Amino acid sequence: MRFLVVLALLVPTVSFAQSPALWTATDVETTVVLDTPLLEELGFLIDSETPSATPRTFDLMPFEVTSRVMAFTAPRPYSIAFTAPGNTFGSLVGSDLTHSGGFILRHQGDTIDARNFRIHQTEVADRLQLLDANGVVLFDLDHAHSALDLDAGRLMLFNVDMRIAAPLAERLNRPELTGVSIGAIGLDATLDTTAPEPLTRGGCSTPNFDLITDVALTDVSNLQQSHRDGGRVALTPSATLENVGTADVKWYEFFTPSDDQHPYLVWALYRLDDGVFEMIGQSAVKHAFYTINSGCSCPGGHILWAVGCRDTYGTGTNSSRSWLAPRDEITASTGEWARCGSYWDQDCNGEQDNRNPIDGFDRRMVVEESDLQDADARYFVEAWYIIQNDVDIFNTMGWREVDPTFTSSWSFPTLTDPMPLGPAINAWVPDDATLGANGALNRTLTVGDEGHVQLVVETTDLGGGLTRYQYGLMNHDFDRQIDSFSIPLPNGATVSNVTFGDIDQDGGNDWSFAEGANALTWTAPAGNSLDWGTLFVFGFTVDSAPVDSSADLGVLEPGTPGVLTIGTLAPTTAGPIFTDGFESGDTVSWSATIN
């Protein structure tokens, strides 16, 4: 099987003190894969290269057809070993790994000379660096996958993000480039398995998928520009997770003979501006394919073991189109992939189709640059892992606030730490918000085993008896989709400034609006219903104050129920907002005595 693309991930966080056993690696070869289009966008040119080896095949480290791939050997004699706790790569020890040959980059008259480069182990076990021949740091190397092939006596690091290091960014007077991944490396080494002690096969050999599946997202970070052109920019984050349940979790790559089901990663970008929280970018589905099982004693592979094992996908891997496919192939509530007839198997023959990217935006999260240029707005990146049979979808998603910054390219410094779990819409109205002085409410509806829908409302007293209502309707994983949204309206109310917002720039497919005698209703046109993983927003102004009420959501596809009802705030005919301390859904009796 042949793949076409590249990039990134993590390595287990294991201190040297925890790894007393050492194994010698020989015949080391390093493959460097440079994202040529991105380098050019950032102002770099590949001046020359002097390879000293033929690139080896890493089946799980694909590269795009536009990438520059080169390979280099680490000539003997050299002193290098590695620690392998639990048969998982821990760290390099000994001297730096110096290579023959190399490459030269140029940036606005500055020369980045990576000939005879060195791979250096930092003080953090899962972080390496690429140094020039003089020991100057050029690139940080992280988010690596690792594998030990005991039968072949082979150690592999692959999908290692190759990020511009701070010293290089400062030297180029481009500090915003710090941390930007411009490619990946793969390290392939033959092992001396006889000294000082042989490698042995570890445990974690009999998976149990029948217990409680619970995978938690632990980090989403490193949002970066992957492509930019014509007023648009493609953005990609990294994401890290941990198995916190008791069941082992399938992590098979697609088109494997036994079972091609696996987790999926999606991400999105949101903007909060003038009281409106809207989705401005949405990714395709990233098909997971390998877990390194860091932080535990299990080897990497295609099972995320239920002993606190962790995995990560870096920006490089997440931007690779070798693993990205359309969302409509996934049943989000069950985590199932319909392979037959899919993007990667259109003829249903069970073999992966060769699909080269159409352009630099194809299947990536694309955002209009104009949507990033509002100085008064706040921005949030969200990531979500879709896991089959997971008992809690809301700990598989998380978000961070970011600050879009443009100089000659886009960067996104993180403003939220630690990462909150749950959907990003909770950054607008917290999920414990209730009717009170804030006039806001956040409610989530669980539709049996069909999925979850969330409705958030914020109201603003405009004075003069007028109230502004802003609703955010999020379909998390309800696959039958929503095609109408209805809010009750009291008789005689006057409605103005009605708004609707979806994710695209096409006003021709906006939901239509109708004001009835007792309700305000928005209805989807054909082809633009509210699908899973998507947020639509609705707004209006009315001369009525908010009270606890409910909204009706029409369901597109047949089934029961055909209409969903979810708690929210809606206009009333008279009276102020009561701040009585009662929660939504409480039963309250009132009595009065008239003298």
C-alpha positions, 0 to 999 in steps of 0.5 A: 500500500502506498501513501502520499503525504507527511507529518507529525506526533509525540513520543512518550514522556519518560525520564532517563532515570526511569530507563536504565536499560540501553540498546545500541542503534546502528546503521542510522538513516534520517529522512527529511520531508520538507513542505515545499509550498508552505516554505515558499509561503513563509519566504523560504527557498530550498537552495540545495541538498546533498543527500547521502542515502535513498529515502526508506519507506515508512508506511505510516509516514506518507508525504504529499506529492509537492513535498521535498524528500531527502535522506541522510546517513549517520556515518560510523564511528558514532556513539548513540543508544536509546532507552526503550521502556515498555518497548516504546521509544524513551530517549536518545542517549550518548553523543549527538547523531551527526549526519553526512550531507544535508541541505541549505535553505535561504530566507531573504538573503539569510542562509540556513546551512543544515549540512552535516546536521546533528540530532540532539536529545534535549533534557525532556525525553520526548523532545529532540532538536536538529542542530547545524554542524556548529551546534546551533539550534535550527529546528525543534523535533517533537510529536514523534511516532515510534515503533520497535520491529523486534523481528526485523531488529529495527527502531523507527521514529516517524511523523516527527514535527520539524518546527522552526526553533526560537533561535532561528526565528529570532535570527531571521527577525521573524519571531512569529515563525517560532514553533511553525512546523515546516516538515517532518523527519523519520529516523530508521535504525538497525538495532543491536539486540544482543547487548547489553540485553536483548529486547523482549516483547512486553505485555498488553497482548490481549485486548479487551474491547468490552469494558468501559470506553472512555478516551479524554482529550488532554491538549489542543495546541499549536494552531498554525498556518498550513496554506495561505492564498487569495484571502484565505488561510488553512489552519491546523492544530495538534491534539493529545489524548489519554485512555481513562477508561477500562476498555482497550480502544481500536486504533487500526488504520483504514484498509487493514484486513482485520478491522478498518474502524478507528477514531477520528479527529475534527477541529473548528474555529469560532469567533465571538464578536458583539455578542454573536458566537459563530463557527468560521472554520471547520475541518474534514475528518482526520482518520487516526491510524497509529497510537504510540501509547506513551506514559504506559508500559505498552508498545505503540501500534493499533490498540490504545491500551487501557492503562493510561496510555496516551497518543498525540497527532501533531500539526504536520500529521493533521494537515496531511491529506493522506488521512483526511476525508469528508465528514459525511462518511462518518456516523458521528453518534456511533463512530462508524466509517462507511468505507465502501463508496467513500472518498478513499474507496469509491469503487468499493473494491477494498483497496485505497484509491490514489487521491492527490490533493486538488489544491492547498486548501483541499479538505483542510480547515479554511478560514477567510482572513477577513474573519480573523481581522476583528480586533474586538473579537475573541477566537477559539479553536476546538478539537474533538475525537470521535471514539466508538462506544465512548461513554462521554463525548464531552471529555473527548473535546476541548478548546483554547482561546487564541489570538490571531496575529499577522505579520508576514504569515499567521500565528495563533498564540494561546490565551487559555491554559489549562485547556477546558474540556467540552465544546468551545460554545461553553466559552460564550455561555458557561454550561451552568448558566441559568436564568438570572441577572445575566439573562443567559442559558446553556442547555444540552439535549441527549436524544436517546442513543442518537446523539447530543444537541446543545442550545445556548442563548444570551439576551441583552436588555437594549433599553426602552423595553427591547431585548436582543436574543442571540441563539447558538444551536450546536449539533454535536453528533445527531446524525439525522440532522436538524432542518428547522428552529422555532422559538415561541412568540407572544401575541402582539410582540414586535420583532426586528433585526432578524439574523441567521449565520452559518459557516459558509459565505453563500447567502443563497443557502441561508435558512428562511425566516417566518413570523407566525402568530405564536412563533418565529421559525427558521427553515433550512433549504435543501442541502444546508440542514444542520449536520453533526459537528456544526454550529448555526446562529439565530438572532432577533430583537423584540419588545418582550423580556426573556423567561424560561421556555423551550425551542422546537427543532425539526428533524430532517431524516425520518425517525422518532422523535420527528421534533426535538424540544430543548429548554431555552429562554424566549420572549414573554408578554409582560414583566421583568426577568425574575431572579428567584434563584430557581433552576430551569425545570423547577415547579413553582406555585404562586398564590396571592391575596387581594384585599 
